[in-house]
Each structure stands twice: as structure tokens, then as C-alpha cells.
Amino acid sequence: MMTNTLSPDLDDQQYLQNRTVPRQRFNHNETVNDATGQWLILPAGVGDLFVSVTPAAGTARVEYTQDDLQAVEADTAVGKPWSEGDVSGYTDSLMVNAVTAIRCVADGGSTEFKVTA
């Protein structure tokens, strides 16, 4: 299985104006269609994450793994569901980046999955 990596939002230059704490934002947005999405690897040093799902139909959830990077890349990592469980409408959560990767699981339709750090 392929993986993605949470990447800096190169269009965001606001951090350059902040002299006290320059911090680049990270942004990821994808649509998952009635499937288990790809793992999104979270780089070390990125703090809290704002994660949201918006299922158009059916339900969706976010899964995370604490397995090592090699397991994520080999698609043997075990996913654990976020505390909100399966949701049928827009749901967001602030998550601490203390995991290796996260992904969206959509059941029954298209789901928008967003991650911002």
C-alpha cells in the first residue's frame, strides 16, 4: 500500500511574519471513497493536529497507529479508531501527534478527510 506524508503548506507564508515563534503550517486534504485510505505519516516535530472527516453518505472514522514506520510502509500496521468512533456527519478532533500515522476509513460513500497542523 502506498503512504502519504503530512507536508508543509508551501502557499502559507504567514509564519515568516511571526518573529516570536516562526512555525510552518502543514495541510493535507483528500477524498476517500468507500474504502480504507492510505496511511498519512506524521513527521516528527509537528505538534497537535486538527483532523476532520465529512462523510457524504454512510459513516467514516479516523484510525491511528503507534506501530513503527516500517510496519506502516509494509501495510502491516494495526489501525486503532479515534475516540469519536464511526460518524455520519462532519466531525473534527484535536489530536496530539504522538503516533506514527493516521488514515480515514469511509464506509458507504465518499468522505472528505482533512488534517492541519
C-alpha positions in Angstrom: 0.0 0.0 0.0 1.2 3.5 -0.7 1.6 6.1 2.0 1.5 9.9 2.1 3.5 12.2 4.3 2.0 15.2 6.0 3.7 18.0 4.1 4.2 21.7 4.7 1.7 24.1 3.1 4.0 25.9 0.8 1.4 28.5 0.0 1.3 29.6 3.6 3.9 32.3 4.1 2.3 33.8 7.2 4.8 32.1 9.5 7.6 34.3 8.0 6.0 37.4 9.6 5.9 35.9 13.1 9.1 36.9 14.7 8.5 35.2 18.1 7.6 31.7 17.0 8.1 31.0 13.3 6.1 27.9 12.6 5.3 26.4 9.2 1.8 25.0 8.8 1.1 21.6 7.4 -2.0 20.7 5.4 -3.5 17.5 3.9 -6.8 17.1 2.1 -8.1 14.0 0.4 -11.3 12.3 -0.6 -11.7 8.6 0.4 -14.3 6.7 -1.5 -15.9 3.8 0.4 -12.5 2.3 1.4 -9.7 2.4 3.8 -7.5 5.3 2.9 -3.7 5.4 2.7 -1.7 6.0 5.8 -0.6 9.6 6.3 2.8 9.6 8.0 3.2 12.3 10.6 6.7 13.9 10.7 8.4 14.2 14.0 8.3 17.7 15.4 4.8 18.5 14.2 2.6 19.3 17.3 -1.1 19.0 17.6 -3.2 18.1 14.6 -6.7 19.3 13.7 -8.4 16.4 12.0 -11.8 16.3 10.3 -14.0 14.0 8.3 -17.1 14.9 6.3 -18.9 11.8 5.0 -21.3 12.5 2.1 -23.1 9.2 2.9 -22.5 6.3 5.2 -20.0 6.6 8.0 -16.4 7.4 8.4 -13.7 7.3 11.1 -10.1 8.2 11.6 -7.6 5.5 12.6 -4.2 5.9 14.0 -1.2 3.6 14.6 1.6 3.5 17.0 3.4 0.9 15.0 6.8 1.8 13.6 7.4 3.4 10.2 8.5 0.1 8.6 5.1 -1.5 9.5 3.2 1.5 8.1 5.2 1.3 4.8 4.8 -2.5 4.6 1.0 -2.2 5.3 1.2 -4.4 8.4 0.5 -1.6 10.9 -2.6 -2.0 13.1 -5.1 0.8 13.0 -7.0 1.9 16.1 -10.1 4.0 15.9 -10.2 7.6 17.1 -12.3 8.3 20.2 -15.2 9.7 18.2 -15.8 6.3 16.6 -17.8 6.0 13.4 -19.6 9.2 12.5 -22.2 10.0 9.9 -21.7 13.8 9.7 -18.9 16.4 9.9 -16.8 15.6 12.9 -13.5 17.1 14.0 -11.0 16.5 16.7 -7.7 17.9 18.1 -5.2 15.1 18.2 -1.8 15.1 19.8 0.9 14.0 17.4 2.2 11.1 19.4 1.5 8.4 16.7 3.3 7.3 13.6 0.4 7.7 11.1 -3.3 8.3 10.6 -5.8 7.4 7.9 -9.5 7.8 7.1 -11.9 4.8 6.7 -15.0 5.5 4.7 -17.9 3.1 4.7 -20.8 3.7 2.3 -19.6 6.7 0.3 -17.3 9.5 -0.3 -15.6 11.2 2.7 -13.5 14.4 2.8 -10.6 13.9 5.1 -8.5 16.9 6.3 -5.5 17.3 8.5 -4.0 20.6 9.6 -1.0 21.2 11.9 
